[in-house]
Amino acid sequence: MLMDEGMDTGPVLLQAETAIEESDTAGSLSQRLSKIGAGVLIQTLKGIEQGSLKPVPQSGDVSYASLLKKNDGLISWSKTARELYNFIRGMNPWPGAYSFLEGKRVKILRAKVSDAAGKTAVINKVTKDELAVGTGKGLISILEIQPEGKPPMTIKAFLQGRNIQEGMRFYEHPVD
């Protein structure tokens, strides 16, 4: 876009679109957008050089997003399973969607949605390779998790050697 007095409000020279896939995270989307952006930049420079681009004024309301802070990743379990699924994807890799289990912070890196009902923030199902937590509506089944001070791991690896049981709960602050 061309510069004007506002912030990011100038006329657009060239743009591209890409779909946000169901499996995308903020990190994977950012990588894809950087590749697309590099190609669009080259096309834009060629178009400017050739004089073939016509600036198009932007329309619609302006909105600005503040920079994310570490505490923006705190999970609010009262949201729906779909909202939390998208929140987890949007917070990955930074700042990471997190909650507290057994008094320790855990980041939830990947999950899937279930329409089954369950108690909010409570572990509703535990098997050797599944941990399903209730939300405001539906369940989130955690697929990948990162315990405090540890590397990311599958939920199966996380559950090995831990006494995680149905009825335990996640918290929005450390609880002993």
N, C-alpha and C positions, 0 to 999 in steps of 0.2 A: 504494500500500500504506500501511497504518498504521504509525506508528513504534512500536518496542519497544526493548528493551535491546540487541539485537544489531544488526549492520550489514546492512541489507536483508533482514531476517528476519521483519518484521511481516506480519500478515494482508493478503491481496490484496483490493482493492476491485473492480478491473476490469482486464481484460487483453485484448490483441488479438494475433493471429498474422499473420505474413506469410511467404511462402516465400522462401528464399534462391535466387535465380536463378543459373543457370550462368555468366552474364555479370556478376554482381554483384561489386563490389569493396567493401572496407570503407567507402570514401567514398560509393558509390552506395547501399549498404544503410543507412548512417547518415542520408542525406538522406531516404530513404523512411520510416525509423523515426521521424524527427523529425516528419514530416507525420502519420503514424499516431498518434504520441504526443500531438500537439496535439489531435487529434479525441477521443482517449480521455480526455484531461484535461478537456475540456469536458463530455463525458458523465459523468465521475466527479463533477465539481462539481455538475451538475444532479442526479445520483443522491443525493449527500450532502444537498443542499438539500431534495429530495423524501423523503428517508429510505427510498429504495427499494434501497439497496445493502446486501448482507450480507457482511461480511468473511469470507474463506475462508483458513484457516491454510495456510501453505506446507508442502510436504512434500519429502522428499529431502535429500540431503547438500548442505551449503553449500560453495561454491567461490568463490575470489576470484582475480581476475587482476590482476597488477601492471601499472603503467603501462609502455607500450612505450618503449624507449630506441632511439637511432639504431642502435646495433650489433645490435639484435634483428632487423634486416632482412637480415643477412648470409645468403646462400644457401648451403645445404649440398647440394652436387650429388649426394651419395650417396642422397638421398631419391628416391622414385619420381617419375615425371613427374606423376602425379596429385597427389601431396603437394606438389610444387613449384608446380604450377598453382594450387592452393588457397592456398599460402603467398604467392605473388605477388599474388593477389587480396586476401588479408587484410592485406598490408602496404601496399596502395595506398589512400590517398595517403601515409600516414605509418606508419612511417619510410621506406618504400620498400624493395622487395626489391633487393639489390645484390650485385654480384660485381666482380671485377677482370679486365679484358681489356687486354692490352698495357700493363700497369703502371698503368692508370687505372681509377678506379671508374666503373661503369655501373649505372644502375637499370634493372631490367626491369619495365615497367609493364603490359604485356599479353602473353599467350602462349597457345598451344594445345598440347594433348597429342597425342603420336603413340605408338603401341604399338611402332614399329620399335625395334630394338636399336641401341645405340651405346656408345662408351667414355665413362665418367663424366667430366663437365666438359669434354669435348672437342667441338669443333665438327665435327659429322659430315656436315653438308651446307650448302653455300653456293650460292645462286643470286642473281640480281639482286634478288629480293624475298623471300628466305627464308634464315634462319639457324637451323639445328637443332642443339641441344646435347644430348649424352648425359647421362642421369641414372642413378641406381641401378637403375632399370628403366624403359625407354622413353626417348623423346626429348621435349624441349620445343622448340617452334618459336616463336622470339621474334617478336612482331608489332609491339611498340612499345618503344622504349628511350630512355633519357636519359643521354647521355654526361656525364661530369663537367664542370660549368661551362657546359653547353649546355641548350637547351630540349628537351622531349620530341619525339621524331620517330618516324616509321614506320621499320621495319627497312630498307625500300628506300632511304629517304633516308640512313639511317645507313651503309649499305654503299657508297653512291656516294662515290668519292674515297678510300676506305679499302682497304687491301690485306689484307682478312680472308680467310683460307684454311682449308680443311678441315685438321684436325689441330692447329690452334691450340687453346689451352685457356683456360678461365676459372679463376680462382684465388680463394681465400678471403682473400687478403691481397695487397698490391701486390707485383708481381714485375717486374723490368726485363727 
